[in-house]
Structures are given as structure tokens and as C-alpha cells.
């Protein structure tokens, strides 16, 4: 059995075909169908775990892209993670479920305040002091 390496050769990378600002087909390329189906199955398991980076990635994408495309994206992330774990010979470190919220914290605060003000509320934010 041939090992598909680097991750782009597995057929899990979405195509990026754009011309004149118009996005065309984003189909994944041809690759090892057994590896792809195994990665999507593993992604399904990872997407239904609690408090993990991959589960939060799935839930972020499923609203915009749909369940199947979100699973392919998580499967691609699993492939990239496994590539770097094997390449660097280091253990996997999970970034956590709140990684995306902490990444753009001020943007999220601004958007949530704006949404509440659009509903007719007056909002003032006050940071909580850490519990001693």
C-alpha cells in the first residue's frame, strides 16, 4: 500500500479555481478514495467530541457549508495534523474548543454588542475580575 504524502496528494484539498473574482468549482481533487473515506469517518468521530478544536471547527463550518463539506474540511485538518505529528515527531496538542473565540476576541465582542443594540438593548461591557 502506498503512503500518500504530502497531504495534498490524498485528494482532500479543496480546489481553488477563481477567475475575475468569480468562484468556480471547489471540488476536491482525485486521490486515494480509501484514505478519503477513512478521514471523513474519523472526522465524523472528531466532530462529535466535546471541547476540542476539531469539534469547534466542524460546528463553525456546518452552518455555512453544510455537514458533508464540513466533514471533508475536518478530515483535511486531521490529515495535516497527522502529517506534522509524524514529521516533527511531537505529540498532538489540542488547541481547545474556544480557540476561534479567543483568536478574534474584540471582533466577537463588537459583533455581539451590535446584535444586542439592534434588538433594542443598551449595552455596557465591564470585565470581570479573576476569582481569587
C-alpha positions, -999 to 999 in steps of 0.1 A, spaced: 0 0 0 14 34 -10 15 61 16 0 94 3 24 122 13 23 152 15 -13 158 25 -22 175 -8 -19 142 -27 -47 125 -8 -74 143 -26 -86 161 5 -75 196 -6 -104 217 -19 -99 232 -53 -94 269 -56 -105 280 -90 -113 317 -93 -114 340 -123 -123 376 -123 -135 374 -87 -160 347 -96 -155 315 -77 -158 283 -98 -159 247 -87 -143 239 -54 -142 202 -59 -116 181 -41 -90 165 -64 -87 129 -73 -68 108 -47 -69 77 -26 -106 71 -21 -100 47 8 -79 73 26 -105 99 20 -134 78 33 -114 69 63 -105 105 70 -141 116 67 -152 88 90 -126 99 115 -137 135 111 -172 125 120 -160 110 152 -138 140 160 -167 164 152 -189 148 179 -164 150 207 -167 176 235 -144 206 240 -120 200 212 -106 221 184 -118 198 156 -154 198 170 -155 236 172 -141 238 136 -169 214 125 -196 234 142 -183 267 128 -184 253 93 -215 233 93 -238 263 93 -222 279 63 -210 250 42 -232 220 52 -225 188 70 -206 169 43 -183 198 33 -176 205 70 -166 168 74 -143 170 45 -127 201 59 -122 185 93 -108 154 76 -83 176 58 -73 191 91 -68 156 105 -46 148 76 -25 179 81 -23 173 118 -11 137 113 14 149 87 30 174 112 29 149 141 48 124 121 72 149 105 81 167 138 78 136 160 59 155 186 27 147 204 -5 164 193 -15 194 213 -52 203 211 -59 240 208 -92 237 227 -128 245 218 -126 282 225 -96 287 201 -116 305 175 -134 328 200 -101 338 216 -85 344 182 -107 374 174 -120 383 208 -125 420 202 -143 414 169 -167 389 186 -174 414 214 -181 442 189 -204 419 169 -224 407 199 -228 442 213 -241 454 179 -266 425 177 -280 433 212 -282 470 203 -301 461 171 -326 443 193 -331 474 213 -308 470 243 -283 494 257 -251 475 264 -221 484 285 -193 459 289 -174 455 322 -146 430 326 -149 405 354 -121 404 379 -105 369 382 -117 349 412 -92 348 440 
